[in-house]
Amino acid sequence: MESCEHFSEIKEVTPSADGCEDCLKIGGNWVHLRMCMSCGHVGCCDSSPNRHATKHFNNTTHPIIKSFEPGEAWGFCYPDDKFFERLSPGTYEV
């Protein structure tokens, strides 16, 4: 199995909101949601107008997000530009 040096930064997190935290503040809309696996920030995907998940990475350098969509468990590492089919603390499949 491939590895990622950023797995060590994955934590048990609590979602910061039920929707995109930043869109909720500004009255924005989102397409899909992503959750930061370092702090729990919920942001919108890059298909959304404001791309808050990527903006969160750029502001914090927290490397790994997980889909925050029902039934999805995939993740993505920004620095390594790598997708993971299943991502949960302790379980990572490329």
C-alpha positions in Angstrom: 0.0 0.0 0.0 1.3 3.5 -0.9 1.8 5.8 2.0 1.7 9.5 2.6 4.0 11.3 5.1 1.1 13.5 6.1 -1.0 10.7 7.6 0.6 11.5 10.9 -1.3 14.8 10.9 -4.7 13.1 10.8 -6.7 13.5 14.0 -10.0 12.5 15.4 -11.9 15.7 14.6 -15.4 17.2 15.1 -17.0 18.9 12.1 -17.0 22.7 12.5 -20.4 23.0 10.9 -23.2 21.1 9.1 -22.4 23.0 5.9 -19.5 25.0 4.6 -18.5 27.1 7.6 -17.3 30.0 5.5 -20.3 30.0 3.0 -22.7 29.9 6.0 -21.0 33.1 7.3 -21.3 35.0 4.0 -24.6 33.5 2.6 -22.7 31.5 -0.1 -23.7 28.3 -1.8 -21.7 25.1 -2.2 -21.7 21.9 -4.3 -19.9 19.4 -2.1 -18.3 19.5 1.3 -14.9 18.5 2.5 -13.6 18.2 6.1 -10.1 19.0 7.3 -8.6 16.1 9.1 -6.3 18.3 11.2 -8.9 20.6 12.7 -12.4 19.6 11.5 -13.0 22.7 9.4 -15.8 22.0 6.9 -15.3 23.8 3.6 -16.7 23.6 0.1 -15.1 21.8 -2.8 -13.3 23.3 -5.8 -16.5 22.9 -7.9 -18.1 25.4 -5.6 -17.9 29.1 -6.3 -15.8 29.9 -3.2 -13.5 26.8 -2.9 -13.3 27.2 0.8 -11.7 23.8 1.5 -8.7 24.7 -0.7 -8.5 28.2 0.8 -8.4 26.6 4.2 -5.4 24.5 3.1 -3.7 27.5 1.7 -4.2 29.5 4.9 -3.3 26.7 7.4 -1.3 24.1 5.4 -3.4 21.4 7.0 -2.7 18.7 4.4 -5.5 16.2 4.3 -9.2 16.5 3.7 -12.0 13.9 3.7 -15.2 14.0 1.8 -18.0 15.3 4.1 -20.7 13.9 1.9 -23.0 11.1 3.2 -21.7 7.6 2.2 -18.3 8.8 1.0 -15.1 8.1 2.9 -12.4 9.1 0.4 -9.7 11.6 1.2 -7.1 13.8 -0.5 -3.7 15.1 0.4 -3.0 18.5 -1.0 0.8 18.6 -0.8 1.1 15.1 -2.4 -1.8 15.6 -4.8 -3.0 12.1 -3.9 -6.5 10.7 -3.5 -7.3 7.9 -1.1 -10.3 5.6 -1.5 -11.0 5.2 2.2 -9.7 7.6 4.8 -10.5 7.2 8.5 -8.1 7.5 11.4 -5.9 4.4 11.3 -7.2 3.2 7.9 -5.8 4.5 4.6 -6.2 2.8 1.3 -4.8 4.2 -2.0 
